[in-house]
Amino acid sequence: MPKQDMDSKKNLLEETVVSIGRVTKVTKGGRHFRFSATVVVGNRKGLVGIGTGKSNEVPEAIKKAIQAANKNVTKVALIDGRTIPHEATGKVGRASVLIKPAKEGTGIIAGGAARAVLELAGVKDIVSKSLGANTKINVAKATLEALKMQKTPAKVAALRGKKVEEL
């Protein structure tokens, strides 16, 4: 993709802060606080990315996280622009997220970090379940991992060397 096309897409991305963490380093001079932020960006039409940033101030950490997320934007396969082709499980660390397609009108049944990723990816009807650990960063990454596993019927047909009608 040409450089200017990516820049124009990045300007249209919305961002949501998933988590802000405070880290304390105790020294002989007292306590030093640093902040880490995790941000999800997306255009609600199939593009989504996750990034983290760390800094001495919260706004600076969020800014760094947004820059990191913009670099990691990926395309997600959607059916009719509303749901996913098939169910999948994404695993990152001890967190795993199960996502299933749902019929029209179901809405996004997901919680916390998984919901933020699914909303900004543009999925409208989906059921998800967070299994294992509930670390926000890992749940968000596991959700994105599950979305990346999705294959459209056209993609499967191409892999098998057949037409979509033959499947």
N, C-alpha and C positions, 0 to 999 in steps of 0.2 A: 504494500500500500504506500502511495506517495506521502511524503512528510506532511504537506499542507492538509491532506485529507484527515490524517490522524489528529492534527492540531485543531481542525474545525470540529471533529467529534469530541475531543476533550473539553472544548468550551461548553458543550451541551450536557456534560455529565453532572448529575446531582451527587451530593455527598451526604453521608450519614455517619456520625461518630458512634462506633459500637462500644468502645470502652476507653476509659482514661485511668491509668494506673499511677500511683505515687510510690516512688522508690526512695527510701531513706538511707543515707550513708552516714554513719556516726563516726565523727573524727574527734580529735582532742579539742578542736575549735568549736564543736557543737554538731548539730545535725545539718546535713545537706540534702535538700529534696530535689529529685529529678522526676520528670513526668514522661510516661509513654502513652501514646494514643494509637488506637486502631480505627481505621476509617474504611468504609465501603463506598465506592463510586459506581454509578451506572446511569444509563440513559433510558431505562424502563422499556427498551426495545431489543434486548438481547445482548447488550454489552455490559459487563460488570467486572470490577477489580477490587482487590483488597490490599491495603498497605499499612505499615506501622512506622511510627516516627518517635524519636526520643529527644527531649530537650529540657532545659532548666525552667522554661515557662510553658504553660498549657497551650496557648495559641500557636506558639512556635512548633510544638510537637505535633499539633493537628495539621499545620501547614506542611510539615515534612511528610506526614502520613498521607496526605492528599497527593503530594508529588509522587510518592512511592506507589500509591494505588493507581494513578494515571499511567504509570509505566507497566503495570501488570494487568491491564484491561484485556479480557478475553471475550470471545463471541460464544453465546449459549444457544443451543438448538431448541427452538420452540415450535409447537404445533398450533396452527391458527393464531399465533401470537398470544396464546393464553395459558397453555400448559406444556408439560414435558412429554417426550415420546414414550418413555418407559420408566419403571422404577429403578433406583440405583442407591448404593450406599457409599458414602465418602468417608474415609478414615484419615485423621491427622492426629498423631499422638495417641492419647487414650480416648479422644472424642470421636464418635462416629455418628453420622446423620443419615437417616433413611428418608428418601423422598419418593413420593408416588404421584402419578398423574391423577387428576380428579375431574369429574364432569363439570360442565359449565354452571356457574352460579355458586360453586362451593366456596370460593375465596381462598385466601392463603391461611392454611391452618399450620402455623409454626410459631415458635416463640423466640424472643430475644434476638440473638445474633443471626440465627438462621432466617428469621423473618426479614431483617434488614437486607440481607443478600438477595433473597428471593424477590422482594419488592423492587429493588433497584435493577434486577435482571429483567424485570418486565413480566414475570410469571404471575398470572391472575388466579388460576385454580390449581391448587396443589395441597397435598397432605404431607407433613413432615414430622419425623420423630427423632429427637436427640437421644442417642444411646451412649452409655459410658460417661466420661467426664464432661462437665459443663463449663469448661474454660471458654470464655467468650471468643478469644482469638482462634482457638482450635476448632470450635463449633462453626465459626464463620468460614474458616479455610476448608473444613470438611464439607460444608454445604456447597462451596464453589467447586470442590473436587468432584462431588456427585453430579453437579450440573455439567462439568466438563466431560463426564463419561457418556452423556446422552448422544445417541446416534439417531438421525432421522431415517425414515424408510429409504429415501433417495441415497443416503450415504451407505447404508447396508447393501442396497442393490448394486452400487458402484463397487463395493468391496468384493462382492460375489460375482461380478461380471454379468449381472442380469438387469432386466428392466424392472421398474417399480411394480408393474402389473403382474409380473411373474411371482412376486413374493405374495 
